[in-house]
Amino acid sequence: MEKVSTTVGSETYLRIKRDIIFGDLAPGSKLKLNGLKERYETSMSTLRETLNRLASEGFVDAMEQRGFFVVPVSAEDLTEIADLRILLECSALSASIKQGDADWEGNLVAAHHKLHRVENLLLAGDFSNKEQWKRLDREFHLALIQACANTNLLALHGVLYDKYLRYQMLVLTYRGADAVAEHEAIFDAAINRDPRAASAALREHIHKGLVHTLEAMKDGSL
């Protein structure tokens, strides 16, 4: 019975988190328990547990006497997230390049190949599957740092990446060939075991993505 409850709770957590990241639950909106109970077909206790978990990760605000709200967005918040992502991801990438074995290389090659195929569709104007695009983008960035041998860093990076992803999904603008070239540069440097070049390319990639998203926010896309 406990196993079933845990599975239901995990599924509810993933669904609500996904809907926050992809904007189906809008920034700043109130998360009314009765509506969520019906929408996600779960119990009140599971909902409260899930929302408190998302609050601990920074996706939900739990306000005493007022209830739960989706965390609002701001340029300042996005900048902080991007800065932290650069700090953690570049460190993890350097360690991963130094410690990665043949399996790490193989996983990285596969992840980059799958992402590149989707990027080619995007360059051709096909935006029919934005969720797959961002899932493969995440898999590529995770493959880069997977061999860093620091489970706490990987866990923290996962939360930061999802926060960063939420902003990208809310504005949903694609940087096109520039982003593809940046991924190529990161990949080539990593495969060639050059941590300095790989970190520099990754830092530039995240920074340019930040600037692009901030500009879209100023233009009223968010």
C-alpha positions in Angstrom: 0.0 0.0 0.0 2.8 2.4 0.9 4.5 1.6 -2.5 1.3 2.5 -4.4 0.9 5.8 -2.4 4.6 6.7 -3.2 4.0 6.0 -6.9 0.9 8.2 -7.0 2.7 11.0 -5.1 5.7 10.8 -7.5 3.4 11.0 -10.6 1.5 13.9 -9.1 4.7 15.7 -8.4 6.1 15.2 -11.9 2.8 16.3 -13.5 2.5 19.5 -11.5 6.2 20.4 -11.9 5.9 19.8 -15.6 2.9 22.1 -15.9 4.7 24.8 -13.9 7.8 24.5 -16.1 5.8 24.6 -19.4 3.6 27.4 -18.2 0.3 25.5 -18.0 0.2 26.7 -14.4 1.1 30.4 -14.9 3.6 32.3 -12.8 2.1 34.0 -9.8 -1.2 32.0 -10.1 -2.9 30.6 -7.0 -2.9 26.8 -6.8 -6.4 26.1 -5.5 -6.5 22.7 -3.9 -10.0 21.7 -5.0 -9.2 22.5 -8.6 -5.9 20.7 -8.5 -7.5 17.7 -6.8 -9.9 17.3 -9.8 -7.3 18.2 -12.4 -4.7 15.7 -11.2 -7.1 13.1 -9.8 -5.4 12.8 -6.4 -6.0 13.3 -2.7 -5.7 16.4 -0.7 -2.9 14.9 1.4 -0.9 14.0 -1.7 -1.5 17.5 -3.1 -0.3 19.2 0.0 2.8 17.0 0.2 3.6 17.6 -3.4 3.2 21.4 -3.2 5.3 21.6 -0.1 8.0 19.6 -1.9 7.8 22.0 -4.9 8.0 24.9 -2.4 11.2 23.5 -1.0 12.7 23.4 -4.5 11.6 26.9 -5.3 8.8 26.3 -7.8 5.9 27.1 -5.4 5.3 29.7 -2.8 3.6 28.4 0.4 2.1 31.4 2.1 0.7 31.1 5.6 -3.0 31.8 5.7 -3.1 32.4 1.9 -2.3 29.0 0.4 0.0 28.0 -2.5 1.1 30.0 -5.5 3.3 29.4 -8.5 6.5 31.3 -8.0 6.5 34.5 -10.1 9.2 35.2 -12.6 11.6 38.2 -12.9 14.8 39.2 -14.7 16.7 39.2 -11.4 15.6 35.7 -10.6 16.6 34.4 -14.0 20.0 36.1 -13.8 20.7 34.5 -10.4 19.7 31.1 -11.8 21.9 31.5 -14.9 24.9 32.6 -12.7 24.5 29.6 -10.4 24.1 27.3 -13.4 27.4 28.5 -14.9 29.2 28.1 -11.6 27.9 24.5 -11.0 27.8 23.2 -14.6 31.2 24.4 -15.6 32.8 22.9 -12.5 31.0 19.6 -13.1 31.9 19.6 -16.8 35.6 20.0 -16.1 35.5 17.1 -13.6 33.5 15.0 -15.9 36.0 15.5 -18.8 38.9 14.5 -16.5 37.1 11.4 -15.1 34.8 10.3 -17.9 35.4 6.8 -19.4 34.4 5.2 -22.7 30.8 4.9 -21.5 30.6 8.6 -20.7 31.9 9.4 -24.2 29.4 7.0 -25.8 26.5 8.5 -23.9 27.6 12.0 -24.8 27.9 11.2 -28.5 24.4 9.6 -28.5 22.9 12.6 -26.6 24.4 15.1 -28.9 23.3 13.2 -32.0 19.7 13.0 -30.8 19.7 16.7 -29.9 21.2 17.7 -33.2 18.5 15.8 -35.2 15.8 17.8 -33.4 17.7 21.1 -33.9 17.8 20.5 -37.6 14.0 20.2 -37.5 13.8 23.5 -35.6 16.1 25.2 -38.1 13.7 24.0 -40.8 10.8 25.7 -38.9 9.2 22.6 -37.3 8.3 23.6 -33.7 5.7 20.8 -33.3 7.4 19.1 -30.4 8.9 21.7 -28.1 8.8 19.3 -25.2 11.0 16.7 -26.9 13.4 19.5 -27.9 13.9 20.6 -24.4 14.0 17.1 -23.0 16.9 16.2 -25.4 18.6 19.5 -24.6 18.5 18.6 -21.0 19.8 15.1 -21.7 22.7 16.5 -23.6 23.7 18.9 -20.8 23.3 16.1 -18.2 25.4 13.8 -20.3 28.2 16.4 -20.3 28.5 16.4 -16.6 27.4 12.9 -15.7 30.9 11.7 -14.9 31.7 14.4 -12.3 31.2 11.9 -9.5 29.3 14.4 -7.3 25.7 13.3 -6.6 24.9 16.4 -4.6 26.0 18.7 -7.4 24.0 16.8 -9.9 20.9 17.0 -7.8 21.3 20.7 -7.3 22.0 21.2 -11.0 18.8 19.3 -11.9 16.7 21.8 -9.9 18.5 24.8 -11.3 18.2 23.5 -14.9 14.4 23.1 -14.5 14.1 26.6 -13.1 16.1 27.9 -16.1 14.0 25.8 -18.4 10.8 27.4 -17.1 11.9 30.8 -18.4 12.8 29.4 -21.8 9.4 27.7 -22.1 7.5 30.8 -21.1 9.1 32.9 -23.8 9.7 30.0 -26.2 12.1 31.8 -28.6 14.7 29.8 -30.4 18.2 31.2 -31.1 18.6 29.1 -34.2 22.0 28.3 -35.8 23.9 30.1 -33.0 22.6 27.7 -30.4 23.4 24.7 -32.6 27.0 26.0 -33.1 27.4 26.5 -29.4 26.3 22.9 -28.7 28.8 21.7 -31.3 31.6 23.7 -29.7 30.9 22.3 -26.2 30.6 18.8 -27.6 33.8 19.0 -29.6 35.8 20.3 -26.7 34.4 17.7 -24.3 35.2 14.8 -26.6 38.7 16.2 -27.2 39.2 16.2 -23.4 39.8 20.0 -23.2 38.1 21.1 -20.0 39.2 24.8 -20.4 37.7 25.1 -23.9 34.6 23.2 -23.0 33.9 25.3 -19.9 34.5 28.5 -21.9 32.1 27.3 -24.6 29.5 26.3 -22.0 29.7 29.6 -20.1 29.2 31.5 -23.4 26.3 29.3 -24.3 24.4 29.9 -21.0 25.2 33.6 -21.0 23.9 34.1 -24.5 20.8 32.1 -23.7 20.3 34.4 -20.7 20.7 37.6 -22.7 18.3 36.2 -25.4 15.6 35.3 -22.8 16.0 38.7 -20.9 15.5 40.5 -24.2 12.3 38.4 -24.9 11.0 39.3 -21.5 11.6 43.0 -22.1 9.7 42.7 -25.5 6.6 41.5 -23.6 6.9 37.8 -24.4 6.6 37.1 -20.7 
